[in-house]
Amino acid sequence: MVLYIVGLGLGDERDVTVRGLEAIKSCEKVFLEHYTSILRVNKDRLEEFYGKEIVMADRNMVESEAEQIFEPAKQGNVAMLVVGDPVCATTHTDMVLRAQEFGAKVELIHNASAMGAAGCCGLQLYNFGQTVSIPYFDDQWRPTSFYPKIKYNRGGGMHTLCLLDIKVKEPDFEAMKRGRTVFLPPRYMSVNVAAEQLIEAEATHGGGAYSPAETLCVGLARLGQVDQCIIAGTLEELRTEDFGEPLHCLIICGDTHELELEMLKQYLVEGSKYTLEAEG
């Protein structure tokens, strides 16, 4: 009688650990949390590989109707599958606490996450500061609460991993005004959009955290997958590069070690005006 929160890793159905797969196969009910991140395979592929029917758990179920998940875990084994690692999103930490309060026993099964895989570009993980999230700007809401954290990291010479916004099952408020419940198509922020917003944030705050034309950054897409993409350059350069399909993330570099620079050279935008020797 356990609620397993199982990390699925970053790629496809095969990235689950042996321990995670054994746990899933022992469960009477299996849920997939699918709003904090995504896999590039559909539910059918997961069900065929795991041999279990999977219930898709959207934001409303996880945050407001979680008893559907917790209650069965008091009678038998239940799995909540999450992309990446279970402890890399506050949503999952909150779920652990609520499940324990509900009286369910919880067990975490770890896996690879973007927060570790970001080191594949050559930047050392122990040189990273606070991770930030970049939300989509719109006409009324252009939040830049991430900016002071980037400035703090850069002031200490630390790199900043920027996780980019995901919009899944987002309500269409115009349709709701007409009495219809409609959800907008999923949106996944690209490195290009993030670069544009970071350039705007720097201008809004009067500068000082990073230079859109000079600071070295790294755009990453589809981490941990065979077609992952890594491109290094300034924000102004990255905003026009093609990173392909989601998911994307972005690193704003701090002080760089010569070993880090040596790795990053292979990912530089062709013809980049950025020179690694000057920043190093």
N, C-alpha and C positions, 0 to 999 in steps of 0.2 A: 504494500500500500504506500506507494511513493509517487510524488510528482517529480518526474525527471525534466529538467530544463536542459535540452540537448543542443549544443552548438553544432551547426552543420558545415562550418567552414565557409569558404568563399566561392567555390566553383560550382559543382553540380552534385547529383545524388551520391556520387562515389566518395565525396570528401568527408563524409561522416566517419568518426573513429570506430574501431571495432567495438570498444566499450559502449559507445553511443548506439550503434546498431543493435547490439545485444539488448540494451535497455528498451529501445523502440519495439523490438520484437516481443518483449515481455509485457507490453502494455495493452490494455483493453480499449483505450481511447488515445488518439494521437491528434494534436492540434498543431497548426503551423502559423506562427505570428508573422504576418506579411505586410507590416506597414513601416517598420523601422529600417528594413533593408529588403533586398530581393536576391533570389538565385536566378540563374539564366535558364532554368529548366522549369517545366510546368508541374502541376500537382500530380498528373497521371504518371510521369516518370518517377516521382518520389514514391508514389503508392506501389508501383510495380517493383521497384528495387527493395523497399522496406517490407512489402507484403502486408501493408496495413492501409485501411481507409483513413484519409486525412481530412480533418475539419479545418477550414480556413478561418483563422481568428483575426478579425479586423480590429481597428483601434477601439471601436465601441465595445466589442466583446472583452478585450483585454482590460480596458480601463473601467467599464461600467457593468459588465455582466460576467465577471470572472468566476462567479460561483459555478458556472457551467463547466469550468475547468477544475476548480478546487474540490467540489463535492464528490465527483467520481474518484478522486485520489484518496478519499477516506475509505473507499471500499475496495479499490484495486489499483494497479499501476496505470499512470497516465503520463504521456510525454507531451511537452510543449517544445516544439522545434523552433529554433531561432537561427537566422543567418549569422555567420561569424561565431563569436564567443558569447556565452550568456551574461558575462559581467561587463560588457562594453557599452551597454545602454542603461540609463536610469530606469527605463520602463521595466526591465527585467529584474533589477534590484527591488523595485517597488512590488513586483509580483511575488518575489520570494517572501518579503515581509508580510504581505496580505495573505499568502497561502499559509504561512506559519500561524498567523492569527486565526485563520479559519480552522486550524487543527490538522493541516496536511503536512506530512513529512516531505521535505524538499531535498533533492540531490542535483547538483550541477555537474554537467559533463562538458568539459572545455574543448575548444577547437581553435583554429586559426582565425584571426580577425584583421581588419584593415589597420588597426592600431599597431600591429606587429609587422604585417606584410608591407607596410609603407617603407620599411627599411631596405626593401629590395633595390631601391634606386641608389643605394650606397651611403645614405645619411645614417649616422649611428643613432640608434634609438635612445641611448642615454643622453643625447644632446637635445632632445625634444623637451619643450615646456608644455604649458597647458594646451590641450586640444580644444578647438573651437568649432562651432557649427555656423554655417553661413545660410541664413534663410532667404527664400525668394523675396525680392522687393516687389511691391506693386504701387499703384498710383497713390494710395493713401498711406501705406505702411512701408517705411524704408529703415528698418532697425539696424543699428551698427554697434550693438552691445559687444560684439566680438572684437571690435577695434582696440580697446584698451588692453585686452589680453594679448593680442598680437604685439602691441607696443611694449608691453611688459616683457614678453618672451624675447623680443629683439633687443631690448635694453640689456638683457642678461646674456646675449649671444646665443640664445636657444632657437631651435627650429620650431615652427608651428604647423601642426597637422590640421587642416581645415576639412571637416566633413560637410558634404554638400546636401542641400535640402532634397527631400523626397515628398511628393504629394500623391498619396494613394487614397482613393475613395473620398475625394474632396467634394463637399456639397456645392452644387450650382445654386447660389443664393438667388439669382434672378429667376430661376425656375421655381424655387421654393416660394418666392413672392406670389407666384401664380398658382400655388397650391399643389405643385408637383415635386416629388422627391426624385431628384436627378443628381448623379455624380459625374464630375468632370473626368476626362481621361487621365490616367496616371502621368505624372511629370517627374523627371529626374534631372536635377541641376547638372549642367555640364561645367567643365573647367572654364570654358569660354565665358559663360554667364557669371561664374564666380569671379573671374578676373575683372570683368566689367564692373561688378558691384564693389570689389575691393578697391579699384581705382577711384570709384565715386566716393567710397568711405574715406579714403585718404584725403581727397579734396574737401569733403565735408568737415573733417576734423582739423584741417589746416596743416596737415603733413606731420612728419616726425616718426611714424612707425616703420614705413618702408617706402621705397621709391618705385613707382610703376615702371620707370624706364631703366632702372639700374639694379634693383634687388633681385638676386637669383631666386627663382621659384621652380617647383617641379609639379607638373600635372601628371596624374596617374589615372588609368582607367582599367576596369575589369581585373583588379588585383587578384593574383592567385590562379588566374585562368590562362589557358594556352595562348590566347590572343591579347594578353595584357599589353597596355601601351604606356610608355614613360617618355615624357618630353620635358626638357629643362630649358628655361629661358626667363626673361622678364615677364611681368604681367602683361605689358603691352604686346609682347611677342606671342604669349600663350593664348591670348584671346582670339587669335585668328587661326590657330592650329586645329586640325581635325583629330579628335580623340576617339571618335566612333561611339559605339553603344555604351549605355551605363553599366555599372555605377562608376562615377568619377570622384576623385578627391584631389586636394591640392596642398602642397607644402610650401610655406614661405620660409626660406632659409635664414638662419642666423649666422654666427661665425662658422666657417667651414674649415675642417682639417684637411691637410694635403691628401690623405687617403680618400676622404669623401669627394674632394675635387677630382681626383683621378677617375673615380667611378662615374661621376656626373658628366665628364667630358663626352662620353659616348652617347649621351641622351640630349645634348645641346641642339637647339633649333639650328637648322642649317643656315649658315650666314649670320648667326646671331651677333648683334653688336655688343652683347655681353662678353666680357673676357674673364675667365676664371682666375687668371693670374692677378688681375686688378682687385677682385673681391677677396682673394685668399691672402 
